[in-house]
Amino acid sequence: MKMLRYLIPVRVYFFFFVITFMYGTVWADEPLMMFSFEEQEFEIGNNFDAQVRLTQSDQKLSSYAYTLLFDQQVLKIIEIDGGIYGNIVTANSTGSINITQYASNWKIIDDCLLLTRITFQVIGDYCSVSELTLNQVTLYDQDIKPISVQTTDSGVNVICPKAKLIGTPQDTVHDNFAQIQVTGTGITHYKFSLDNSDYSDEISTDTLISLYNLSEGSHCVKVLGKIASVWQTEQESTKACWFIFMPKPHIQKISPAYGIESGGTQIEIQGLYFHSDCQVFLGENVAELLTVTNTRIVCFSPPHSSKTVPVTLKNPYEKVTTINRAFSYYPEGNLYQMLYSEKNDARIAPGANIEWRVNYTTTDQNAYLPGLGIRLHYNSTMLNWQGFKKIHDNGMLSGYDLVPKDDISNIDNDPKTDKCIQIAWMDVSRNWSGANVPHSLFTMAFTTDDDVDDNTESAVHFSSSSHASTHQFFAPSISINFQPWTIDCTAQGAGHISPSNMINVAHNSSQNIQFIPDLHHHIESVFVDGEPVGKLSEYIFDKVTSDHLITVIFAIDRVTLTIEKSGTGSGMVKPLEGSYTYDYDTGVILTTVASESSVFTGWSKDASGTGDISIIMDKDKHVIANFDIKKFSITPIYGEHGTLSPSETVTIEYNDSQIYKVLADRCYEVENVWINGIERGAILNHNFMNVRSDQQIEATFIVKDKDSDGLPDCMETVTGCTDVNISDSDGDSLLDGEEDQNQNGFVDFGETNPCEPDSDFDGMDDGWELLHGLNSLVDDAMGDKDADGYANYFEYINNSYPDKKDKPYQTHYKVETDDRQPYQIVTLRPDQLKVVPGGHFDLEITYNATDNNSHTKGIGFNIFFPSNDVQWISFHSVLPNGIQLTVNTLESDATDLDNDSKTDKYVGIMWQDDNAQWPDAVLPQKLCIATFSVNSNMPEGYSGLIRLFPSYVDSRYHFYAKPVQYQAQRGNLDIDGNGIEDALTDGLLIMGYLYGFRNYPLVDNAIGPYAVRTKAEQIEPILENMYELFDIDGNGAVNALADGLLLVRYLFGFRDYELIYNLNVPDCTRCNSADIVEYIRQIKPN
């Protein structure tokens, strides 16, 4: 087992008692950060809690931080209780999450500080494995000092199918059938094999394994369980074995031993080794069985003629036991006083003492008779009378012979029985026998001589000297056969018993029996007269006085396989760690599954190899599965002018980290770094964290040019004026390296000066000149490169293009240098305006010509607009000059005449004078006003363009016009009607009105350009109608220093906190900036 490492996760699954022991003996001065459970097994779909704990609960902990690593293919985080943690969704996709907590009081569980409780759900496949690893652990005490700590990992195994068996026969049994229930966690189906036969079809666990008519001997059943579609593996099959031993039935007692000829007498047979499928014969006839146990049979006697017959038992294995003269039939139609013995057929060894108990009954169970007289007849040459014992005497005994008498009259018709003994009872009150019948009447005792020959036969007969007049007398004789005692020696399994079979033993002598198992087998059990006596190698019958039965059962040797795991890594081994017992010579398949952090390195001790192996269990074996933490290499690659540190390939363990530094040579810097082929830019170090595969870092280096201007930093120090931090030190849009082309730090011939933005001092920056094809070393400020009327210098200061003709008629325009002259110019005013959804607006259209000629053939143009936003309503105030004035109807722009797909409608207007006298007025000249309506659904902030495109131009001229941009706003504070709401015009008008200004002082310097309302009499009514709306804060009063200031700040663009800063308005209903802005946007001028 790997020892714990400081702050580095251990990838061995520790049992809790091991952790406790190690902590208590080796690392007692440092706390241990661990999980609340060791390696555990869970079912798919289970939720479970993993607590992260810290030993030494008296630690003054203030905070902790760690990274939890797990296999996201096996586990999913459901909840984290305790700790400020990252995104759980991200953790479940990466298998990593950072957890941090700050606290002064911590909950204590099992003498440990509880840091975090993480709830996981098991989502992996069956038999999959996940480690739980604590990585990058830091702890601080209440003085913000780090606490040294050790960590351990834990592991989670997803269950493998493992069937369990209930009801399997145990060890040695005497039944030839078995019913076994299959269960197990998650198991729904199974299949089984009996004695290594083919597996059955798939069976539901609702159905038992039912085995019938099993042969005598050893039997084994193997079961494979199934969860979902996953089957238990063959090498981990669930196995149960037992031994069926079915000795010959042994009869000890038959009661009653008599019955009528027609049968139907209920008989109870007691003994050993009875079988449920046995048969009982009385004579040659089969009895009807009622109940059968291992030691008791109840049956009905079959019909038979009047005689004494043998009773025979036969089990399914054809093992037979017969007791001769065991049951007596008597005729029907009469009542009988009867005598009977429990054993009418006696086998006696010469020299043995013998006793018989004689019982009395009547066929009508009558205990109220006058009495009974009996004579016993026996052969005195074989039997020696020893007297009566236990005579039934309730005051009615008349007497009995003290010594035997000669049987001169041969009353029993047997000449060999030469002696007789008489005994009699009488009750004049006719209450004999005075006890419930049947009952014991007496016991007669005999001895035998040692010299009686074997196989000699004799008998004891009974005759009546007197019996009740209402009854007949019936008593079967007891037959006697002189034989040695026998010991029935049998063996089951691979081995033999010596001596074997049936052996004879003289009375009172001893006999030694030995048991010899075959190779690789052993004595499983020994039974003497049906009772187990242990696992003996021999048994001695001492002073034998009766028959005996001895049976030995041999079984194959069992060997033990012990499986362990070792090494720095972790994983699963199948079968799992532990000890297993197998039959000798059994083949076992060993497989391993390394955890994600580890690799299986091979087997050791009694096994070898680096993969799944099969071993033969021919002895006790101990195998070790070795797992090591995966190790990965980090390979550095670098070119000239720099290096990586470490510079050689580094090998690190799974989940460990390694920092690489990227070091450039002097005057060089890092150009780029690639991590595993992915570009990371010019980084100076990289931390390979939680490494789980081979890695590569590659770096390239370039001359150090901090500002990337092409002039090395070391040369910038030579120039004395350029800045290593500024790529264009003189700000002329040329990099320092572009100006100092040979990068020597000096201004050479043909180079611009990197320290002077205008090297030729013509007022234009060097970069701008070069960009537009001018000479940055020659003064060409007043040239007009593109002949558009604007000198190069003016193009520069107006941010226009000296190499591209600009629109005419702007500032600094010189007609004499514009080769496109002259122009007819149409202008829309205002060129930018705010529109109110659902409202209207006007555009003023003016005309001018660059040559100021007021006598032309006229002008015609179309106004293009997006009809979803605005709609043209009319032209008015139209200039009447011109022989022809044409106003066209509204048209669809199907061919996109203005090259703007959004402007889908247009309307045209044209003035035409073939005599070239138009407009015959001072220029510029107002042509007309165009009125538009605004779509009421136009969203806030939406903007669009209205464009002009010529339809008729005097052939001597070019045409020029700018588009108009509009923007929608829900409210509109455009008081002067120029399409723009402005703080210094509209805001000034509102604030002046609130302060009481009227007439000219109200509008003085407060009207914006292109306003349609310019006079006080136009503006005052609008402000008067809007007055109540100017209660911006909603306190019921209009105040210039509150409401007016809020309006002006709004028009200046202030929002949020700045809008309401330092305003304290009592009783306001709109007090925050969001409510105020929303209200102002709703205000519209009437």
LUMMITI-317525 format. One record per residue (C-alpha): residue in three letters; x, y, z. Coordinates in steps of 0.2 Angstrom, whole numbers, plus 5000, padded with zeros to 4 digits. Example, Ala and Ser with C-alpha at 12.3 -4.5 7.8 and 13.67 -1.06 7.14 Angstrom:
# LUMMITI-317525
ALA506249785039;SER506849955036;
***
This chain:
# LUMMITI-317525
MET500050005000;LYS500750174995;MET501150295010;LEU500150465010;ARG501050605002;TYR501050795007;LEU499650884997;ILE499750754983;PRO498250644981;VAL498550454984;ARG497750334972;VAL497550184983;TYR495850154991;PHE496150145009;PHE494950065022;PHE494550175036;PHE495350075050;VAL496950075040;ILE496850265039;THR496550285058;PHE497950165062;MET499250265051;TYR498650425057;GLY498750375075;THR500450305074;VAL501450395060;TRP500750565056;ALA499950615073;ASP500650795072;GLU499750835055;PRO497950825051;LEU497250715037;MET496050775024;MET494950625018;PHE493250565012;SER491950495024;PHE491950325016;GLU493250205009;GLU493050124992;GLN491150084990;GLU490050004977;PHE488450084971;GLU487050044958;ILE486750154943;GLY485550294947;ASN486050294965;ASN486350464974;PHE487650464988;ASP488450594999;ALA490350605000;GLN490950715015;VAL492650795014;ARG493350795032;LEU494850855042;THR495450755057;GLN496050845073;SER494450935076;ASP495351055087;GLN496151135072;LYS495851325072;LEU495451325053;SER494951485045;SER494851435026;TYR495251295014;ALA495351274995;TYR495551114985;THR495151044968;LEU494050894967;LEU494450774953;PHE493250634948;ASP492750534932;GLN491350624924;GLN490950474914;VAL490450384930;LEU489950514942;LYS488850674941;ILE488850814954;ILE487050854960;GLU487350974974;ILE488751044984;ASP488451095002;GLY489851205010;GLY491051295000;ILE491151424987;TYR491251324971;GLY491351334952;ASN490051294939;ILE489351124942;VAL488851104924;THR490651134919;ALA491251014932;ASN490150884926;SER490950904908;THR492750914914;GLY492750804930;SER493550944940;ILE492951084952;ASN493751204963;ILE492951214981;THR493351354994;GLN492651405011;TYR492951535024;ALA492151505041;SER492551525060;ASN491451385066;TRP491451215058;LYS490251065061;ILE491150915069;ILE490650735064;ASP491550585071;ASP492950695079;CYS493250775062;LEU492950945055;LEU491650935041;LEU492251035026;THR491150995012;ARG489650885007;ILE489550834989;THR488050744982;PHE488450634967;GLN487350534956;VAL488050374948;ILE487950384929;GLY489250264923;ASP489150094915;TYR489049934926;CYS490749884933;SER491550054930;VAL492650144942;SER492950324947;GLU494250394959;LEU493850544971;THR495450644972;LEU495850794983;ASN497150904973;GLN497951064976;VAL497451074994;THR497851235004;LEU497251265022;TYR497451415033;ASP497251445052;GLN496451585060;ASP498151685060;ILE498151655041;LYS499551535042;PRO499651385031;ILE499251215039;SER500251065033;VAL499050925028;GLN499050755021;THR497650685009;THR496950525004;ASP495850474989;SER494250374989;GLY493450264976;VAL491750224969;ASN491350064960;VAL489750044950;ILE489049874954;CYS489349724944;PRO488049594942;LYS488249464956;ALA486849334959;LYS486449274977;LEU485749104980;ILE484449064994;GLY483948884998;THR485448794992;PRO485748625000;GLN487148635013;ASP488548505014;THR487848335014;VAL485948305011;HIS484848155009;ASP483648224996;ASN483748204977;PHE482948374973;ALA483248554977;GLN482348724974;ILE483448874974;GLN482949054973;VAL484049184964;THR484149354970;GLY485449494971;THR485549684970;GLY484849744953;ILE484749564946;THR483149534936;HIS483649374926;TYR484849234927;LYS485449074919;PHE486148924927;SER487248774924;LEU487148604934;ASP488748504936;ASN489648604922;SER488248574909;ASP487748704896;TYR486948864904;SER485048864903;ASP484048994893;GLU483749164902;ILE482549154916;SER481649284927;THR482149294945;ASP480349264949;THR480649084944;LEU481548964955;ILE482848844950;SER482048674952;LEU483148514952;TYR482348344953;ASN482948164952;LEU484748204956;SER485948064957;GLU486848014973;GLY488548104974;SER489248284972;HIS488248424963;CYS488648604959;VAL487548734952;LYS488348894944;VAL487249054941;LEU487549204931;GLY486549354935;LYS485949494924;ILE485749684926;ALA484949774912;SER485949704897;VAL487549664907;TRP487849484913;GLN488949424927;THR490549354921;GLU490949174920;GLN492449184932;GLU491349274945;SER489949154943;THR488949114959;LYS489248934964;ALA488448814977;CYS488948634979;TRP488248494990;PHE488348304992;ILE486848194991;PHE487148035002;MET485747915001;PRO486147765012;LYS485047615014;PRO483447645024;HIS483547595042;ILE482047535051;GLN481947555070;LYS480147525074;ILE478447485066;SER476847525075;PRO475647445076;ALA476447285070;TYR474747205066;GLY473147245055;ILE471647165048;GLU471647065031;SER470747195022;GLY472047325025;GLY471847515029;THR472747505045;GLN473747665048;ILE475547615052;GLU477047725058;ILE478747675053;GLN480247755062;GLY482047745057;LEU483347835047;TYR483747885029;PHE481947885023;HIS481647965006;SER480048065000;ASP480047954984;CYS480247784993;GLN479147634992;VAL478447525007;PHE477947345004;LEU477047235016;GLY477347065009;GLU477247084991;ASN475947224991;VAL476347414991;ALA475747525005;GLU474847695002;LEU475947825009;LEU475247975019;THR476848075025;VAL478648045023;THR480148125032;ASN481948075034;THR481547985050;ARG479647945049;ILE478447865037;VAL476547855039;CYS475647735028;PHE474047625026;SER474247435026;PRO473747355009;PRO472547205009;HIS473347035013;SER472946865018;SER473046825037;LYS474846795041;THR476446885047;VAL477346965032;PRO478947065030;VAL479047255028;THR480147315014;LEU480747495011;LYS481547544994;ASN482247714990;PRO482447794973;TYR484247734972;GLU483647554973;LYS484347534990;VAL483247405000;THR482947365018;THR481847215023;ILE481247165041;ASN480546995041;ARG478946945050;ALA478747135054;PHE476847145052;SER475447025056;TYR473747015047;TYR472346935057;PRO470646875050;GLU469146995050;GLY467446955059;ASN468146905076;LEU468747005091;TYR470446975097;GLN471546985112;MET473247015105;LEU475047005109;TYR476347075098;SER478247125099;GLU479047275091;LYS480147155082;ASN479546985077;ASP481046945067;ALA482646945078;ARG484446915072;ILE485446885087;ALA487346855088;PRO487846695099;GLY488246745117;ALA487146905116;ASN485846945130;ILE484146975123;GLU482547055129;TRP480847075121;ARG479447185126;VAL477747105124;ASN476247225121;TYR474447185124;THR472947255114;THR471247205108;THR470547235091;ASP469047335099;GLN470147425111;ASN469147345126;ALA469947365143;TYR468547285152;LEU468847095151;PRO468946955164;GLY470846925160;LEU472046825150;GLY473246675152;ILE474746655141;ARG476046525138;LEU477846565131;HIS478646425121;TYR480546425117;ASN482046315113;SER483046295129;THR484546225119;MET484746405111;LEU483946515124;ASN484146525142;TRP482646595152;GLN483146745163;GLY481346785169;PHE480046915167;LYS480247105169;LYS479147245170;ILE477547145172;HIS475947235170;ASP475147215188;ASN473747315194;GLY473147195207;MET472447075194;LEU474046965192;SER473546785195;GLY475246715195;TYR476746655184;ASP477946515183;LEU479546545192;VAL480546415182;PRO480146355165;LYS479146195162;ASP479446065149;ASP478246085135;ILE477745895135;SER476145925126;ASN476946025112;ILE475446145113;ASP476246265100;ASN476546125088;ASP478446165087;PRO479446015093;LYS481046125094;THR480246235108;ASP480446115123;LYS480146235137;CYS478646355141;ILE478246485154;GLN476546535159;ILE475846695166;ALA473946745169;TRP472846885175;MET471046885181;ASP469747015187;VAL468146945192;SER467447125190;ARG467947115172;ASN468947265172;TRP470547195165;SER471747255159;GLY471347405169;ALA472347525157;ASN472147595140;VAL472647485126;PRO473847445119;HIS475047445133;SER476547345138;LEU476147185146;PHE477847115151;THR479647105146;MET480446935144;ALA482346915145;PHE483546775138;THR485346745137;THR486146645123;ASP487746535122;ASP489346575113;ASP489346405105;VAL487746425096;ASP488046395077;ASP487846535065;ASN486346525054;THR485446425067;GLU483546475068;SER482346465083;ALA480746545088;VAL479746605103;HIS477846555101;PHE476346615111;SER474846515116;SER473346555126;SER472946455142;SER471346555144;HIS470546715136;ALA468946805136;SER467546715129;THR467046865119;HIS468746865110;GLN469946755101;PHE471846755105;PHE473046805092;ALA474946825094;PRO476246815080;SER477846715085;ILE479546795086;SER480746715074;ILE482646705079;ASN484146685068;PHE485846675076;GLN487046775066;PRO488546875070;TRP488247065072;THR488547155055;ILE489347325051;ASP488747395034;CYS490247495028;THR489947605013;ALA490947745005;GLN490347894994;GLY491547994983;ALA493347964978;GLY494047854991;HIS493747684999;ILE493347615016;SER494247465024;PRO493547345027;SER492147375015;ASN490347315012;MET489447205025;ILE490647135038;ASN490247015052;VAL490747055070;ALA490646935085;HIS489646985100;ASN490647095112;SER492147105100;SER492847265092;GLN493147315074;ASN494247455067;ILE493647545051;GLN494847645041;PHE494447785027;ILE495747815013;PRO495347955001;ASP496047964984;LEU497348084979;HIS496848264981;HIS495248214990;HIS494848215009;ILE493648145021;GLU492148265021;SER491148175035;VAL490848005043;PHE489147945049;VAL488847805062;ASP487147735063;GLY486547895054;GLU487348015066;PRO488848125061;VAL490448085070;GLY491648215062;LYS493048205049;LEU493948055055;SER495247945047;GLU494647785056;TYR493247735068;ILE493347595081;PHE491747495086;ASP492047435103;LYS491247285111;VAL489947265098;THR488147215104;SER487147265089;ASP487147295071;HIS487947455065;LEU487947565049;ILE489547665045;THR489647785030;VAL491147895024;ILE490948035012;PHE492448085002;ALA492648254993;ILE493848344982;ASP495148444991;ARG494748634992;VAL496148764989;THR496148944994;LEU496549084982;THR497049254990;ILE496949404980;GLU497749574984;LYS498149734976;SER499749834977;GLY500749974970;THR500550164969;GLY499050154958;SER497250094960;GLY496049984950;MET494849834951;VAL495249654951;LYS494049514947;PRO493749424957;LEU493749564970;GLU495149574983;GLY494849434996;SER495049244999;TYR494049124988;THR493948934990;TYR493948814974;ASP493948634971;TYR495648564967;ASP496148584949;THR494848714945;GLY495348844932;VAL495049034938;ILE495149184926;LEU495949334934;THR495549504926;THR495949684930;VAL495249854927;ALA496449994931;SER495650164937;GLU495750314926;SER497350374935;SER498250204935;VAL498950064924;PHE499049884928;THR500849834928;GLY500649644930;TRP500349494942;SER501549444956;LYS501749304969;ASP500949144962;ALA500449224946;SER501349314932;GLY500849414916;THR500249584912;GLY498549554906;ASP497049444910;ILE497649264915;SER496949094919;ILE497748994934;ILE497448814939;MET497048794957;ASP498148644961;LYS498748724978;ASP498348874989;LYS498849024980;HIS499149204984;VAL499149324969;ILE499449514969;ALA498849634956;ASN499949774954;PHE499349944949;ASP500450104947;ILE499950284944;LYS500050324926;LYS501650424921;PHE501750544907;SER503050634898;ILE503150824894;THR504250854879;PRO505051024876;ILE505451084859;TYR506251254855;GLY507351344842;GLU508751464842;HIS508851624853;GLY508051544868;THR507651394879;LEU506351304889;SER506651264908;PRO506651114911;SER507551094895;GLU507450904895;THR505950784894;VAL505050774911;THR504150624917;ILE502650654930;GLU501350554938;TYR499450564934;ASN498650724940;ASP500250804945;SER500750974938;GLN502351044930;ILE502851224927;TYR503851264911;LYS504751434909;VAL505051504892;LEU506751604892;ALA507251714877;ASP509151754874;ARG509651934877;CYS508952054864;TYR507651924859;GLU505951884865;VAL504651744864;GLU503751744848;ASN502551604851;VAL502151454862;TRP501151304856;ILE500451184869;ASN500051014862;GLY499951094845;ILE498851234850;GLU499451414849;ARG499551504865;GLY500451664860;ALA502051744868;ILE501851674886;LEU503251664897;ASN502751514907;HIS501551374907;ASN500851264921;PHE500351094915;MET499051054928;ASN498250884932;VAL499150804918;ARG498250644911;SER499150624895;ASP500850654886;GLN501150834883;GLN502250944872;ILE502751124873;GLU503551214859;ALA504251394858;THR505051504845;PHE505951664848;ILE506151834838;VAL507151984840;LYS506452084855;ASP505352224848;LYS504252274862;ASP503152394852;SER503252284836;ASP503752424825;GLY505152334816;LEU506552424825;PRO507352324838;ASP507352384855;CYS509252394856;MET509252504841;GLU507952624848;THR509152664862;VAL510352714848;THR509152844840;GLY508952934856;CYS507252984852;THR506152834848;ASP505252744862;VAL505352554864;ASN503552564871;ILE502852654856;SER502852584839;ASP502652754830;SER503652864841;ASP503253024831;GLY501452984828;ASP501552994809;SER500652824806;LEU502352754801;LEU503152624812;ASP504852674818;GLY505652524808;GLU504752584792;GLU505552754794;ASP507352684799;GLN507252554785;ASN509052494788;GLN508752484807;ASN510452574811;GLY509752704822;PHE510152844810;VAL509152944797;ASP509952904781;PHE509652974763;GLY507952924757;GLU507252884775;THR505952984784;ASN506353034802;PRO505652914815;CYS505753064827;GLU504853194816;PRO503053164810;ASP503253284796;SER504953254788;ASP504753384774;PHE503853504786;ASP502453534773;GLY501053514787;MET500653334782;ASP501153184792;ASP502453064783;GLY501252914785;TRP499753004778;GLU500753064763;LEU501452894759;LEU499752814761;HIS498952924748;GLY500452924736;LEU501253094741;ASN503053124743;SER503453134762;LEU505153214758;VAL504553354747;ASP503353494752;ASP501753464741;ALA500453534753;MET499653654740;GLY499553524726;ASP497953444721;LYS498353264717;ASP496553214713;ALA496053374705;ASP494453384715;GLY494653564721;TYR495453524737;ALA497253554740;ASN498253404748;TYR498453494764;PHE496553534766;GLU496253354761;TYR497353304776;ILE496653424789;ASN494853374783;ASN495253194784;SER494753164766;TYR495653074752;PRO496953174741;ASP496953024728;LYS495053014727;LYS493853154721;ASP492853214736;LYS491153294735;PRO491253474730;TYR490653634738;GLN491453604755;THR492653704766;HIS494253754757;TYR493553704740;LYS494353794725;VAL493453784709;GLU494953814698;THR495753654703;ASP494153544702;ASP494153464685;ARG492353404687;GLN491653584687;PRO490253644687;TYR488953564699;GLN487153574702;ILE486853544721;VAL485253504730;THR485253504749;LEU484053434761;ARG483953524778;PRO484153464792;ASP485353324787;GLN485053234803;LEU483353234813;LYS482453154827;VAL480753084822;VAL479253034833;PRO478352874829;GLY476652924823;GLY477153104820;HIS477653214805;PHE479253304799;ASP479753434785;LEU481253434775;GLU481753604766;ILE482553574749;THR483753704742;TYR484653724725;ASN486353794721;ALA487753794707;THR489553794710;ASP489753924696;ASN488354034704;ASN487454024687;SER485554054689;HIS485154024671;THR485153844667;LYS483953724659;GLY483253664676;ILE483453524688;GLY482453364692;PHE482753234706;ASN481853084715;ILE481653074734;PHE481952894739;PHE481352834756;PRO480952664766;SER479052654766;ASN478952544781;ASP479752684791;VAL479052854783;GLN477752904770;TRP477853054759;ILE476353164761;SER476653314750;PHE477753454742;HIS477253634747;SER478053804746;VAL478653754729;LEU479753874719;PRO478553924704;ASN479953984693;GLY480153884677;ILE479253854661;GLN478853674666;LEU478553614684;THR478253424686;VAL477753334702;ASN477753144699;THR476653024708;LEU477352904721;GLU478252754713;SER479052594719;ASP480952574717;ALA480852404709;THR482552424700;ASP483452504715;LEU483852664706;ASP484752744722;ASN485752584725;ASP484952564743;SER483852414745;LYS482952484760;THR482252644751;ASP480852554741;LYS479752704737;TYR480152874728;VAL479253034722;GLY479953154709;ILE479953334706;MET480753434691;TRP480953614685;GLN481353624666;ASP481753774655;ASP482353744637;ASN482853924636;ALA484153904650;GLN483454044661;TRP483053934677;PRO482953984691;ASP483254164686;ALA483454204705;VAL484854234717;LEU485754074723;PRO485553974734;GLN483753964731;LYS482453874741;LEU481453744730;CYS480153674741;ILE479653584757;ALA479353394758;THR478153334772;PHE478253154778;SER477353054791;VAL478152924803;ASN477652744806;SER476852734823;ASN477752564826;MET479452624823;PRO480552564838;GLU481452674849;GLY483252714842;TYR482852654825;SER483652754811;GLY483552764792;LEU484052864777;ILE483152974764;ARG484152994748;LEU484053104732;PHE484453044715;PRO484453154699;SER483053124686;TYR483553284675;VAL485253384675;ASP485853524664;SER487053444652;ARG488353564657;TYR488353514675;HIS488653364687;PHE487453324701;TYR487753324720;ALA486653294735;LYS486853224753;PRO485653104761;VAL484653144777;GLN484753024792;TYR483253014804;GLN483152924821;ALA481652874831;GLN481252914849;ARG479752894859;GLY479753064867;ASN480353214858;LEU480853384865;ASP481253464848;ILE480453624853;ASP481053724838;GLY480553594825;ASN482253564817;GLY482153374819;ILE483553374833;GLU483253384852;ASP484753484859;ALA485153544876;LEU485753714870;THR484253754859;ASP482753654865;GLY483353634883;LEU483753824883;LEU482053864877;ILE481253754890;MET482353814904;GLY482054004899;TYR480153974898;LEU480153894916;TYR481154054922;GLY479854164914;PHE480754224898;ARG479454274885;ASN479554354867;TYR481254394860;PRO482254354876;LEU481454174875;VAL482154134858;ASP483754244857;ASN485154124852;ALA484053974857;ILE483453924839;GLY484353784831;PRO484853774812;TYR483453734800;ALA482153764813;VAL480353774807;ARG479853864823;THR480954024825;LYS479854154833;ALA479254174850;GLU477454174845;GLN477654004837;ILE478653924852;GLU477653994867;PRO476053904864;ILE476953744862;LEU477853764879;GLU476253824887;ASN475353674882;MET476753564888;TYR476953654905;GLU476053524915;LEU477153384907;PHE478753474914;ASP478353404931;ILE479753274929;ASP479953224947;GLY478053194949;ASN477953304965;GLY476453404958;ALA477453564955;VAL478553624940;ASN480253694946;ALA481553764935;LEU482953704947;ALA482353534948;ASP481253484934;GLY482153604922;LEU483853544927;LEU483253354925;LEU482753404907;VAL484353494903;ARG485453344910;TYR484353224900;LEU484653324884;PHE486553334888;GLY486553144889;PHE486653114907;ARG485852944914;ASP485952834929;TYR486552914945;GLU487353074936;LEU485553124930;ILE484953144948;TYR486553194957;ASN486353314971;LEU484453334968;ASN483453314984;VAL481553334979;PRO480353314993;ASP478753214989;CYS479453154972;THR478453004964;ARG479852984951;CYS481352974961;ASN482652864952;SER483452894936;ALA482552744927;ASP480852814931;ILE481352984926;VAL482152934909;GLU480552824905;TYR479452974908;ILE480453104898;ARG480452984883;GLN478552994883;ILE478453184882;LYS477953264865;PRO477653444860;ASN475853484855;
***
